[in-house]
């Protein structure tokens, strides 16, 4: 059952607030949007996102929308019928997840959709840097650890369909969808009006379209390269301290060493496969824990070599991601750059001194969070 009431939001005008009521919950509101499709790794067919099939309880003319002010410009006129979507982009490790949670605290009807390829899959939560449950602060997250990766990769087309359906459901329930992740090929596949899976626009074989199927507000969190690379290397050390090696030791399967599918493509898996091939955790419990100083020198060296490869490959990934973002910006995507360099420089200084100084948080709020809130607020009022 759907209940709606009109509410006056001050300067943003009157909007309709709607909530679903479950017959099995003593008529208590369901706070999360109801997904009308099973989240499976492979999707065989989909109906149009504009079909009433995905909004069975809500007539097309009564779907709640984020309020818009009247505008006579052609740009706003062309976007009036499109779903509003916040898109947080950036290289790995730049604070995208943190910003999404910060924005959710200012826009409490926000719900987050993951667009990181490796975080789509179940498992390896430390290795793939999934945001821990306690850091989500109760904000609903979708397409985060929902897919198995046994037989095949999730393709860009499948992500486009799954994420598109998720956005439609979030929007139809009167909430604000926020897309967060660093997989720019998936972001491109989802957002463009017409997507051709046979053309890789980032390899130069095709042009990037600026015609999008959503009314997007792009937030690009950027960090100067030298600072970012130092931070990423430090983050790998922290991930290892948090149990990344032990997680990978449990994940290791000698029968699938040469199979690079799904989660096995995550940085850390192929790098440590070489180590586990020599020092199998299945043969010795000792091989499943981090080798300490003073242990077998050859085993320690093999471990350190794998760690160096992980750090190098993480920095290479970040550089590729930045290149793709610049290509999208060059094609006319209106990316609002937020410079988080000072934040990460202060954070690295804190880590090196092991001090309790939290000044980096003040810098983040001043230079990243507050500008983002202003940008999103203006966007929602358009």
C-alpha positions as YAML, in Angstrom:
chain: A
units: angstrom
residues:
- id: 1
  name: UNK
  ca: [0.00, 0.00, 0.00]
- id: 2
  name: UNK
  ca: [1.30, 3.51, -0.77]
- id: 3
  name: UNK
  ca: [0.46, 6.49, 1.43]
- id: 4
  name: UNK
  ca: [1.16, 10.01, 0.22]
- id: 5
  name: UNK
  ca: [0.86, 13.42, 1.82]
- id: 6
  name: UNK
  ca: [1.84, 16.89, 0.70]
- id: 7
  name: UNK
  ca: [4.56, 18.64, 2.66]
- id: 8
  name: UNK
  ca: [5.85, 22.18, 2.39]
- id: 9
  name: UNK
  ca: [9.65, 22.34, 2.30]
- id: 10
  name: UNK
  ca: [10.03, 26.08, 2.52]
- id: 11
  name: UNK
  ca: [12.08, 27.49, -0.33]
- id: 12
  name: UNK
  ca: [11.95, 24.27, -2.30]
- id: 13
  name: UNK
  ca: [8.17, 24.34, -2.56]
- id: 14
  name: UNK
  ca: [5.61, 21.64, -1.95]
- id: 15
  name: UNK
  ca: [6.43, 18.01, -2.57]
- id: 16
  name: UNK
  ca: [4.57, 14.78, -2.09]
- id: 17
  name: UNK
  ca: [5.98, 12.44, 0.57]
- id: 18
  name: UNK
  ca: [5.20, 8.78, 0.02]
- id: 19
  name: UNK
  ca: [5.93, 5.61, 1.96]
- id: 20
  name: UNK
  ca: [5.15, 1.97, 1.35]
- id: 21
  name: UNK
  ca: [3.07, 0.13, 3.95]
- id: 22
  name: UNK
  ca: [3.48, -3.60, 4.41]
- id: 23
  name: UNK
  ca: [0.48, -5.77, 5.23]
- id: 24
  name: UNK
  ca: [2.83, -7.98, 7.23]
- id: 25
  name: UNK
  ca: [4.27, -5.23, 9.44]
- id: 26
  name: UNK
  ca: [1.20, -3.95, 11.31]
- id: 27
  name: UNK
  ca: [1.00, -1.07, 8.85]
- id: 28
  name: UNK
  ca: [4.46, 0.29, 9.76]
- id: 29
  name: UNK
  ca: [6.36, 2.15, 7.04]
- id: 30
  name: UNK
  ca: [9.10, 0.29, 5.22]
- id: 31
  name: UNK
  ca: [11.99, 2.74, 5.20]
- id: 32
  name: UNK
  ca: [13.99, 1.07, 2.42]
- id: 33
  name: UNK
  ca: [12.77, 0.89, -1.19]
- id: 34
  name: UNK
  ca: [11.27, -2.39, -2.25]
- id: 35
  name: UNK
  ca: [13.35, -4.06, -4.98]
- id: 36
  name: UNK
  ca: [11.13, -5.79, -7.49]
- id: 37
  name: UNK
  ca: [13.85, -7.98, -8.97]
- id: 38
  name: UNK
  ca: [16.26, -10.61, -7.64]
- id: 39
  name: UNK
  ca: [19.87, -9.50, -7.43]
- id: 40
  name: UNK
  ca: [21.69, -12.18, -9.42]
- id: 41
  name: UNK
  ca: [25.04, -12.04, -11.15]
- id: 42
  name: UNK
  ca: [23.66, -12.67, -14.62]
- id: 43
  name: UNK
  ca: [20.56, -10.92, -15.95]
- id: 44
  name: UNK
  ca: [18.92, -12.53, -18.96]
- id: 45
  name: UNK
  ca: [16.36, -9.87, -19.89]
- id: 46
  name: UNK
  ca: [14.85, -6.65, -18.60]
- id: 47
  name: UNK
  ca: [11.82, -4.53, -19.30]
- id: 48
  name: UNK
  ca: [12.06, -0.82, -19.93]
- id: 49
  name: UNK
  ca: [12.85, 1.27, -16.86]
- id: 50
  name: UNK
  ca: [9.87, 3.42, -17.81]
- id: 51
  name: UNK
  ca: [7.49, 0.46, -17.68]
- id: 52
  name: UNK
  ca: [4.81, 0.54, -14.95]
- id: 53
  name: UNK
  ca: [6.03, -2.97, -14.09]
- id: 54
  name: UNK
  ca: [8.62, -1.48, -11.76]
- id: 55
  name: UNK
  ca: [6.13, 0.91, -10.14]
- id: 56
  name: UNK
  ca: [3.08, -1.35, -9.65]
- id: 57
  name: UNK
  ca: [1.66, 0.60, -6.72]
- id: 58
  name: UNK
  ca: [2.34, 4.06, -8.07]
- id: 59
  name: UNK
  ca: [0.74, 5.59, -11.20]
- id: 60
  name: UNK
  ca: [3.18, 7.28, -13.55]
- id: 61
  name: UNK
  ca: [1.79, 10.77, -12.94]
- id: 62
  name: UNK
  ca: [2.05, 10.38, -9.13]
- id: 63
  name: UNK
  ca: [5.65, 9.26, -8.74]
- id: 64
  name: UNK
  ca: [7.38, 11.50, -6.18]
- id: 65
  name: UNK
  ca: [10.09, 13.71, -7.64]
- id: 66
  name: UNK
  ca: [12.74, 15.88, -6.09]
- id: 67
  name: UNK
  ca: [11.44, 19.48, -6.28]
- id: 68
  name: UNK
  ca: [12.52, 21.66, -9.18]
- id: 69
  name: UNK
  ca: [12.21, 25.39, -9.70]
- id: 70
  name: UNK
  ca: [10.73, 26.56, -12.98]
- id: 71
  name: UNK
  ca: [13.31, 27.38, -15.62]
- id: 72
  name: UNK
  ca: [13.00, 28.61, -19.16]
- id: 73
  name: UNK
  ca: [16.40, 27.33, -20.27]
- id: 74
  name: UNK
  ca: [16.50, 24.46, -22.73]
- id: 75
  name: UNK
  ca: [18.93, 22.54, -20.50]
- id: 76
  name: UNK
  ca: [16.56, 22.48, -17.55]
- id: 77
  name: UNK
  ca: [13.60, 21.83, -19.81]
- id: 78
  name: UNK
  ca: [15.31, 18.74, -21.26]
- id: 79
  name: UNK
  ca: [16.10, 17.41, -17.77]
- id: 80
  name: UNK
  ca: [12.69, 17.99, -16.17]
- id: 81
  name: UNK
  ca: [11.50, 14.46, -16.89]
- id: 82
  name: UNK
  ca: [14.75, 12.80, -15.80]
- id: 83
  name: UNK
  ca: [15.54, 11.26, -12.42]
- id: 84
  name: UNK
  ca: [17.97, 13.31, -10.35]
- id: 85
  name: UNK
  ca: [21.12, 11.38, -9.50]
- id: 86
  name: UNK
  ca: [24.19, 12.32, -7.45]
- id: 87
  name: UNK
  ca: [27.37, 10.75, -8.86]
- id: 88
  name: UNK
  ca: [30.52, 10.67, -6.71]
- id: 89
  name: UNK
  ca: [33.61, 9.85, -8.75]
- id: 90
  name: UNK
  ca: [37.34, 9.71, -8.15]
- id: 91
  name: UNK
  ca: [40.35, 7.43, -8.14]
- id: 92
  name: UNK
  ca: [40.62, 4.63, -5.61]
- id: 93
  name: UNK
  ca: [41.32, 5.83, -2.09]
- id: 94
  name: UNK
  ca: [40.19, 9.44, -2.50]
- id: 95
  name: UNK
  ca: [37.37, 9.33, 0.06]
- id: 96
  name: UNK
  ca: [34.33, 8.73, -2.15]
- id: 97
  name: UNK
  ca: [32.58, 6.48, 0.36]
- id: 98
  name: UNK
  ca: [33.20, 8.93, 3.18]
- id: 99
  name: UNK
  ca: [31.71, 11.76, 1.14]
- id: 100
  name: UNK
  ca: [28.63, 9.69, 0.29]
- id: 101
  name: UNK
  ca: [27.95, 9.11, 3.99]
- id: 102
  name: UNK
  ca: [28.60, 12.79, 4.77]
- id: 103
  name: UNK
  ca: [26.06, 13.82, 2.13]
- id: 104
  name: UNK
  ca: [23.54, 11.31, 3.45]
- id: 105
  name: UNK
  ca: [23.66, 13.03, 6.83]
- id: 106
  name: UNK
  ca: [22.67, 16.32, 5.16]
- id: 107
  name: UNK
  ca: [20.14, 14.76, 2.79]
- id: 108
  name: UNK
  ca: [18.52, 12.09, 4.99]
- id: 109
  name: UNK
  ca: [16.48, 10.48, 2.20]
- id: 110
  name: UNK
  ca: [19.66, 9.43, 0.39]
- id: 111
  name: UNK
  ca: [20.39, 5.84, -0.57]
- id: 112
  name: UNK
  ca: [23.69, 4.65, -2.00]
- id: 113
  name: UNK
  ca: [24.41, 2.50, -5.05]
- id: 114
  name: UNK
  ca: [27.87, 0.99, -5.46]
- id: 115
  name: UNK
  ca: [29.61, 1.34, -8.83]
- id: 116
  name: UNK
  ca: [32.93, -0.32, -7.97]
- id: 117
  name: UNK
  ca: [33.42, -3.50, -10.02]
- id: 118
  name: UNK
  ca: [35.14, -5.57, -7.36]
- id: 119
  name: UNK
  ca: [32.83, -4.42, -4.57]
- id: 120
  name: UNK
  ca: [29.87, -5.82, -6.49]
- id: 121
  name: UNK
  ca: [30.97, -9.34, -5.54]
- id: 122
  name: UNK
  ca: [30.50, -11.22, -2.29]
- id: 123
  name: UNK
  ca: [33.63, -11.83, -0.25]
- id: 124
  name: UNK
  ca: [37.10, -10.30, 0.27]
- id: 125
  name: UNK
  ca: [35.65, -7.30, 2.10]
- id: 126
  name: UNK
  ca: [39.07, -6.11, 3.32]
- id: 127
  name: UNK
  ca: [40.86, -6.70, 0.02]
- id: 128
  name: UNK
  ca: [38.21, -4.83, -1.99]
- id: 129
  name: UNK
  ca: [37.83, -2.05, 0.61]
- id: 130
  name: UNK
  ca: [34.08, -2.39, 1.10]
- id: 131
  name: UNK
  ca: [32.81, 0.20, 3.54]
- id: 132
  name: UNK
  ca: [32.25, -1.60, 6.88]
- id: 133
  name: UNK
  ca: [28.69, -1.90, 8.14]
- id: 134
  name: UNK
  ca: [29.30, 0.30, 11.19]
- id: 135
  name: UNK
  ca: [30.61, 3.12, 8.97]
- id: 136
  name: UNK
  ca: [27.47, 3.14, 6.81]
- id: 137
  name: UNK
  ca: [25.56, 4.79, 9.68]
- id: 138
  name: UNK
  ca: [22.32, 3.10, 8.74]
- id: 139
  name: UNK
  ca: [22.31, 4.43, 5.17]
- id: 140
  name: UNK
  ca: [20.97, 1.77, 2.76]
- id: 141
  name: UNK
  ca: [23.59, 0.48, 0.29]
- id: 142
  name: UNK
  ca: [22.78, -1.44, -2.88]
- id: 143
  name: UNK
  ca: [24.84, -3.61, -5.26]
- id: 144
  name: UNK
  ca: [27.49, -3.95, -2.56]
- id: 145
  name: UNK
  ca: [28.56, -7.58, -2.21]
- id: 146
  name: UNK
  ca: [25.39, -8.81, -3.95]
- id: 147
  name: UNK
  ca: [26.90, -10.84, -6.79]
- id: 148
  name: UNK
  ca: [28.55, -14.26, -6.94]
- id: 149
  name: UNK
  ca: [31.57, -14.55, -9.23]
- id: 150
  name: UNK
  ca: [31.71, -18.27, -9.87]
- id: 151
  name: UNK
  ca: [31.13, -18.61, -13.60]
- id: 152
  name: UNK
  ca: [31.38, -15.18, -15.23]
- id: 153
  name: UNK
  ca: [32.10, -11.49, -14.76]
- id: 154
  name: UNK
  ca: [29.35, -8.97, -14.26]
- id: 155
  name: UNK
  ca: [29.41, -7.08, -17.55]
- id: 156
  name: UNK
  ca: [28.87, -3.38, -18.11]
- id: 157
  name: UNK
  ca: [25.49, -4.14, -19.69]
- id: 158
  name: UNK
  ca: [24.39, -6.20, -16.70]
- id: 159
  name: UNK
  ca: [25.48, -3.45, -14.34]
- id: 160
  name: UNK
  ca: [23.57, -0.89, -16.42]
- id: 161
  name: UNK
  ca: [20.40, -2.96, -16.05]
- id: 162
  name: UNK
  ca: [20.81, -3.77, -12.35]
- id: 163
  name: UNK
  ca: [21.82, -0.25, -11.31]
- id: 164
  name: UNK
  ca: [19.13, 1.28, -13.52]
- id: 165
  name: UNK
  ca: [16.46, -0.78, -11.80]
- id: 166
  name: UNK
  ca: [17.84, 0.13, -8.39]
- id: 167
  name: UNK
  ca: [17.82, 3.85, -9.22]
- id: 168
  name: UNK
  ca: [14.23, 3.57, -10.47]
- id: 169
  name: UNK
  ca: [13.10, 1.94, -7.24]
- id: 170
  name: UNK
  ca: [14.91, 4.45, -5.02]
- id: 171
  name: UNK
  ca: [13.46, 7.36, -6.99]
- id: 172
  name: UNK
  ca: [9.93, 5.93, -7.05]
- id: 173
  name: UNK
  ca: [9.96, 5.69, -3.25]
- id: 174
  name: UNK
  ca: [10.77, 9.40, -2.96]
- id: 175
  name: UNK
  ca: [14.42, 8.96, -2.01]
- id: 176
  name: UNK
  ca: [17.61, 10.40, -3.49]
- id: 177
  name: UNK
  ca: [19.95, 7.95, -5.28]
- id: 178
  name: UNK
  ca: [23.70, 8.48, -4.87]
- id: 179
  name: UNK
  ca: [26.02, 6.53, -7.17]
- id: 180
  name: UNK
  ca: [29.48, 5.95, -5.68]
- id: 181
  name: UNK
  ca: [32.50, 4.14, -7.09]
- id: 182
  name: UNK
  ca: [35.67, 4.27, -9.12]
- id: 183
  name: UNK
  ca: [34.79, 1.98, -12.05]
- id: 184
  name: UNK
  ca: [34.34, 4.64, -14.70]
- id: 185
  name: UNK
  ca: [33.54, 2.20, -17.51]
- id: 186
  name: UNK
  ca: [30.54, 1.00, -15.49]
- id: 187
  name: UNK
  ca: [29.53, 4.58, -14.65]
- id: 188
  name: UNK
  ca: [29.66, 5.47, -18.34]
- id: 189
  name: UNK
  ca: [27.64, 2.38, -19.30]
- id: 190
  name: UNK
  ca: [24.95, 3.23, -16.76]
- id: 191
  name: UNK
  ca: [24.59, 6.94, -17.45]
- id: 192
  name: UNK
  ca: [24.70, 7.38, -21.23]
- id: 193
  name: UNK
  ca: [21.39, 7.43, -23.05]
- id: 194
  name: UNK
  ca: [22.59, 4.91, -25.63]
- id: 195
  name: UNK
  ca: [25.18, 2.31, -24.67]
- id: 196
  name: UNK
  ca: [27.03, 0.04, -27.11]
- id: 197
  name: UNK
  ca: [28.85, -2.75, -25.22]
- id: 198
  name: UNK
  ca: [30.95, -3.49, -28.30]
- id: 199
  name: UNK
  ca: [32.66, -0.08, -28.19]
- id: 200
  name: UNK
  ca: [35.26, 0.83, -25.57]
- id: 201
  name: UNK
  ca: [35.14, 4.61, -25.50]
- id: 202
  name: UNK
  ca: [38.16, 4.75, -23.18]
- id: 203
  name: UNK
  ca: [40.45, 3.01, -25.65]
- id: 204
  name: UNK
  ca: [39.86, 5.65, -28.31]
- id: 205
  name: UNK
  ca: [37.69, 3.40, -30.48]
- id: 206
  name: UNK
  ca: [34.60, 5.53, -29.93]
- id: 207
  name: UNK
  ca: [33.44, 8.90, -28.69]
- id: 208
  name: UNK
  ca: [31.98, 9.58, -25.26]
- id: 209
  name: UNK
  ca: [28.39, 10.76, -25.43]
- id: 210
  name: UNK
  ca: [27.33, 13.77, -23.38]
- id: 211
  name: UNK
  ca: [23.65, 12.78, -23.69]
- id: 212
  name: UNK
  ca: [22.74, 11.16, -20.38]
- id: 213
  name: UNK
  ca: [19.59, 9.35, -19.28]
- id: 214
  name: UNK
  ca: [19.62, 10.94, -15.80]
- id: 215
  name: UNK
  ca: [19.82, 14.50, -14.52]
- id: 216
  name: UNK
  ca: [23.25, 14.13, -12.92]
- id: 217
  name: UNK
  ca: [25.19, 16.11, -10.35]
- id: 218
  name: UNK
  ca: [28.82, 14.99, -10.67]
- id: 219
  name: UNK
  ca: [31.21, 15.33, -7.73]
- id: 220
  name: UNK
  ca: [34.82, 14.44, -8.56]
- id: 221
  name: UNK
  ca: [37.03, 13.96, -5.50]
- id: 222
  name: UNK
  ca: [40.62, 14.51, -6.59]
- id: 223
  name: UNK
  ca: [43.98, 14.29, -4.82]
- id: 224
  name: UNK
  ca: [47.37, 15.40, -6.17]
- id: 225
  name: UNK
  ca: [49.18, 12.37, -7.58]
- id: 226
  name: UNK
  ca: [52.24, 12.37, -5.31]
- id: 227
  name: UNK
  ca: [50.09, 12.61, -2.17]
- id: 228
  name: UNK
  ca: [47.61, 10.01, -3.40]
- id: 229
  name: UNK
  ca: [50.27, 7.46, -4.31]
- id: 230
  name: UNK
  ca: [51.91, 7.78, -0.87]
- id: 231
  name: UNK
  ca: [48.53, 7.36, 0.77]
- id: 232
  name: UNK
  ca: [47.61, 4.30, -1.30]
- id: 233
  name: UNK
  ca: [50.85, 2.56, -0.31]
- id: 234
  name: UNK
  ca: [50.17, 3.33, 3.34]
- id: 235
  name: UNK
  ca: [46.61, 2.07, 2.96]
- id: 236
  name: UNK
  ca: [47.87, -1.30, 1.68]
- id: 237
  name: UNK
  ca: [49.94, -1.66, 4.86]
- id: 238
  name: UNK
  ca: [46.87, -0.85, 6.96]
- id: 239
  name: UNK
  ca: [44.76, -3.37, 5.04]
- id: 240
  name: UNK
  ca: [47.38, -6.05, 5.72]
- id: 241
  name: UNK
  ca: [47.33, -5.11, 9.42]
- id: 242
  name: UNK
  ca: [43.52, -5.51, 9.32]
- id: 243
  name: UNK
  ca: [43.65, -9.09, 8.04]
- id: 244
  name: UNK
  ca: [43.94, -8.83, 4.26]
- id: 245
  name: UNK
  ca: [46.63, -11.53, 4.04]
- id: 246
  name: UNK
  ca: [44.63, -13.99, 6.15]
- id: 247
  name: UNK
  ca: [41.52, -13.23, 4.07]
- id: 248
  name: UNK
  ca: [43.42, -14.00, 0.86]
- id: 249
  name: UNK
  ca: [44.91, -17.17, 2.35]
- id: 250
  name: UNK
  ca: [41.39, -18.49, 3.00]
- id: 251
  name: UNK
  ca: [40.28, -17.43, -0.49]
- id: 252
  name: UNK
  ca: [43.21, -19.14, -2.24]
- id: 253
  name: UNK
  ca: [42.24, -22.05, -4.48]
- id: 254
  name: UNK
  ca: [45.10, -23.76, -6.37]
- id: 255
  name: UNK
  ca: [42.62, -25.14, -8.90]
- id: 256
  name: UNK
  ca: [41.72, -21.61, -10.01]
- id: 257
  name: UNK
  ca: [45.10, -19.89, -10.03]
- id: 258
  name: UNK
  ca: [44.91, -19.17, -13.76]
- id: 259
  name: UNK
  ca: [41.21, -18.22, -13.80]
- id: 260
  name: UNK
  ca: [40.84, -14.43, -13.77]
- id: 261
  name: UNK
  ca: [37.09, -14.07, -13.36]
- id: 262
  name: UNK
  ca: [35.08, -11.80, -11.10]
- id: 263
  name: UNK
  ca: [36.56, -11.41, -7.65]
- id: 264
  name: UNK
  ca: [39.78, -13.13, -8.70]
- id: 265
  name: UNK
  ca: [40.64, -9.94, -10.60]
- id: 266
  name: UNK
  ca: [40.76, -7.92, -7.38]
- id: 267
  name: UNK
  ca: [44.18, -6.43, -6.66]
- id: 268
  name: UNK
  ca: [45.80, -8.69, -4.09]
- id: 269
  name: UNK
  ca: [44.50, -12.01, -5.42]
- id: 270
  name: UNK
  ca: [46.87, -12.58, -8.37]
- id: 271
  name: UNK
  ca: [49.78, -10.94, -6.55]
- id: 272
  name: UNK
  ca: [49.57, -13.33, -3.60]
- id: 273
  name: UNK
  ca: [48.73, -16.38, -5.73]
- id: 274
  name: UNK
  ca: [52.42, -16.63, -6.58]
- id: 275
  name: UNK
  ca: [53.29, -16.59, -2.88]
- id: 276
  name: UNK
  ca: [50.66, -19.19, -1.97]
- id: 277
  name: UNK
  ca: [51.82, -21.40, -4.83]
- id: 278
  name: UNK
  ca: [55.17, -21.72, -3.05]
- id: 279
  name: UNK
  ca: [53.85, -21.56, 0.52]
- id: 280
  name: UNK
  ca: [50.38, -23.07, 0.38]
- id: 281
  name: UNK
  ca: [48.16, -22.27, 3.38]
- id: 282
  name: UNK
  ca: [46.56, -25.68, 2.82]
- id: 283
  name: UNK
  ca: [49.81, -27.46, 3.55]
- id: 284
  name: UNK
  ca: [50.81, -25.53, 6.64]
- id: 285
  name: UNK
  ca: [48.88, -23.34, 9.05]
- id: 286
  name: UNK
  ca: [51.99, -21.20, 9.37]
- id: 287
  name: UNK
  ca: [51.74, -20.28, 5.68]
- id: 288
  name: UNK
  ca: [48.34, -18.72, 6.32]
- id: 289
  name: UNK
  ca: [49.69, -15.96, 8.57]
- id: 290
  name: UNK
  ca: [51.96, -13.04, 7.79]
- id: 291
  name: UNK
  ca: [55.62, -14.15, 7.94]
- id: 292
  name: UNK
  ca: [57.41, -12.24, 10.68]
- id: 293
  name: UNK
  ca: [60.96, -10.95, 10.73]
- id: 294
  name: UNK
  ca: [63.30, -13.79, 11.63]
- id: 295
  name: UNK
  ca: [61.30, -16.47, 9.82]
- id: 296
  name: UNK
  ca: [62.46, -18.21, 6.64]
- id: 297
  name: UNK
  ca: [64.15, -15.37, 4.66]
- id: 298
  name: UNK
  ca: [62.91, -16.74, 1.32]
- id: 299
  name: UNK
  ca: [59.31, -16.80, 2.53]
- id: 300
  name: UNK
  ca: [59.60, -13.30, 3.94]
- id: 301
  name: UNK
  ca: [61.07, -12.00, 0.67]
- id: 302
  name: UNK
  ca: [58.27, -13.64, -1.36]
- id: 303
  name: UNK
  ca: [55.73, -11.95, 0.91]
- id: 304
  name: UNK
  ca: [57.37, -8.53, 0.58]
- id: 305
  name: UNK
  ca: [57.54, -8.90, -3.21]
- id: 306
  name: UNK
  ca: [53.79, -9.58, -3.35]
- id: 307
  name: UNK
  ca: [53.14, -6.50, -1.20]
- id: 308
  name: UNK
  ca: [55.27, -4.34, -3.52]
- id: 309
  name: UNK
  ca: [53.29, -5.60, -6.52]
- id: 310
  name: UNK
  ca: [50.00, -4.77, -4.79]
- id: 311
  name: UNK
  ca: [51.16, -1.22, -4.08]
- id: 312
  name: UNK
  ca: [52.44, -0.72, -7.64]
- id: 313
  name: UNK
  ca: [49.26, -2.10, -9.20]
- id: 314
  name: UNK
  ca: [47.05, 0.00, -6.92]
- id: 315
  name: UNK
  ca: [48.85, 3.17, -8.03]
- id: 316
  name: UNK
  ca: [48.58, 2.10, -11.68]
- id: 317
  name: UNK
  ca: [44.85, 1.55, -11.21]
- id: 318
  name: UNK
  ca: [44.45, 5.05, -9.75]
- id: 319
  name: UNK
  ca: [46.32, 6.56, -12.71]
- id: 320
  name: UNK
  ca: [44.06, 4.74, -15.20]
- id: 321
  name: UNK
  ca: [40.97, 5.89, -13.32]
- id: 322
  name: UNK
  ca: [42.10, 9.51, -13.41]
- id: 323
  name: UNK
  ca: [42.71, 9.21, -17.15]
- id: 324
  name: UNK
  ca: [39.17, 7.95, -17.72]
- id: 325
  name: UNK
  ca: [37.70, 10.74, -15.59]
- id: 326
  name: UNK
  ca: [39.58, 13.33, -17.64]
- id: 327
  name: UNK
  ca: [38.24, 11.73, -20.82]
- id: 328
  name: UNK
  ca: [34.66, 12.03, -19.54]
- id: 329
  name: UNK
  ca: [35.25, 15.64, -18.52]
- id: 330
  name: UNK
  ca: [36.77, 16.40, -21.91]
- id: 331
  name: UNK
  ca: [33.66, 14.98, -23.58]
- id: 332
  name: UNK
  ca: [31.48, 17.56, -21.83]
- id: 333
  name: UNK
  ca: [30.46, 15.81, -18.63]
- id: 334
  name: UNK
  ca: [30.00, 18.53, -16.01]
- id: 335
  name: UNK
  ca: [32.31, 17.17, -13.31]
- id: 336
  name: UNK
  ca: [32.66, 19.42, -10.26]
- id: 337
  name: UNK
  ca: [36.21, 18.89, -8.97]
- id: 338
  name: UNK
  ca: [36.75, 18.83, -5.21]
- id: 339
  name: UNK
  ca: [40.42, 19.06, -4.23]
- id: 340
  name: UNK
  ca: [41.10, 16.80, -1.24]
- id: 341
  name: UNK
  ca: [44.90, 17.10, -1.45]
- id: 342
  name: UNK
  ca: [45.27, 19.14, 1.74]
- id: 343
  name: UNK
  ca: [43.11, 16.66, 3.63]
- id: 344
  name: UNK
  ca: [45.23, 13.68, 2.63]
- id: 345
  name: UNK
  ca: [48.50, 15.54, 3.19]
- id: 346
  name: UNK
  ca: [47.38, 16.30, 6.75]
- id: 347
  name: UNK
  ca: [46.19, 12.72, 7.21]
- id: 348
  name: UNK
  ca: [49.55, 11.33, 6.06]
- id: 349
  name: UNK
  ca: [51.36, 13.70, 8.42]
- id: 350
  name: UNK
  ca: [49.20, 12.40, 11.26]
- id: 351
  name: UNK
  ca: [49.93, 8.77, 10.36]
- id: 352
  name: UNK
  ca: [53.69, 9.35, 10.23]
- id: 353
  name: UNK
  ca: [53.74, 11.08, 13.62]
- id: 354
  name: UNK
  ca: [51.18, 8.71, 15.21]
- id: 355
  name: UNK
  ca: [49.56, 11.75, 16.78]
- id: 356
  name: UNK
  ca: [45.93, 12.17, 17.75]
- id: 357
  name: UNK
  ca: [45.60, 15.36, 15.71]
- id: 358
  name: UNK
  ca: [42.28, 15.36, 13.86]
- id: 359
  name: UNK
  ca: [42.96, 18.55, 11.91]
- id: 360
  name: UNK
  ca: [42.58, 16.65, 8.65]
- id: 361
  name: UNK
  ca: [38.87, 16.23, 9.43]
- id: 362
  name: UNK
  ca: [38.43, 20.00, 9.69]
- id: 363
  name: UNK
  ca: [40.14, 20.41, 6.32]
- id: 364
  name: UNK
  ca: [37.90, 17.71, 4.79]
- id: 365
  name: UNK
  ca: [34.76, 19.42, 6.05]
- id: 366
  name: UNK
  ca: [35.88, 22.84, 4.86]
- id: 367
  name: UNK
  ca: [37.30, 21.92, 1.44]
- id: 368
  name: UNK
  ca: [35.31, 18.83, 0.41]
- id: 369
  name: UNK
  ca: [32.15, 18.20, 2.41]
- id: 370
  name: UNK
  ca: [30.78, 21.73, 2.73]
- id: 371
  name: UNK
  ca: [31.29, 22.63, -0.96]
- id: 372
  name: UNK
  ca: [29.67, 19.32, -1.91]
- id: 373
  name: UNK
  ca: [26.62, 20.03, 0.25]
- id: 374
  name: UNK
  ca: [26.20, 23.44, -1.40]
- id: 375
  name: UNK
  ca: [26.52, 21.96, -4.89]
- id: 376
  name: UNK
  ca: [23.97, 19.22, -4.19]
- id: 377
  name: UNK
  ca: [21.54, 21.61, -2.52]
- id: 378
  name: UNK
  ca: [21.57, 23.93, -5.55]
- id: 379
  name: UNK
  ca: [21.18, 20.94, -7.85]
- id: 380
  name: UNK
  ca: [18.11, 19.65, -6.00]
- id: 381
  name: UNK
  ca: [16.51, 23.11, -6.07]
- id: 382
  name: UNK
  ca: [16.86, 23.47, -9.85]
...
